[in-house]
Every structure is written in C-alpha cells, then in structure tokens.
Amino acid sequence: MIDGDSNTINYINGCSELPTPTPDKSQPATPDYHDGTNQGKTEMVGKLRELGLKDEQIAGVLGLALEVVKQVD
C-alpha cells in the first residue's frame, strides 16, 4: 500500500567523474626516430634514396624532420 503523505525518491548516480588524463611520463616529449612509430618511415628512407629522391623530398613525403632523414644511413 502506498501512503499518499510520504514521498520518497531514490536516486542512484551511475556515472562517476572521469579522471583527468595525465601525460605519460615514460614517453619522451619529442618523438625519437628509433621508436616504433617512425621506425618504418626511417626504413623507407633508403628505398626512397634509391629512387632518386633528395633528403628534403624524403622528409616532406614521410613527415620527418630533415635532421632525422640525414641521420639515417
């Protein structure tokens, strides 16, 4: 039986606040050309040189810094 004089509202908050993302301290601030993301690109440098591209062109195509391309043997 429901008593008309008492009103009870039950509320459950199923959402919690999401934590604020923090930078991963183990990752370097600047990408190293030896890491996994740029390793494939640096492997392509030699192949592109064989095709006759200059280091400046290779840097532009692969999105790498010119200094990084010049360091690749």
Secondary structure, 3 states (H helix, E strand, C coil): CCCCCCCCCCCCCCCCCCCCCCCCCCCCCCCCCCCHHHHHHHHHHHHHHHCCCCHHHHHHHHCCCHHHHHHCC
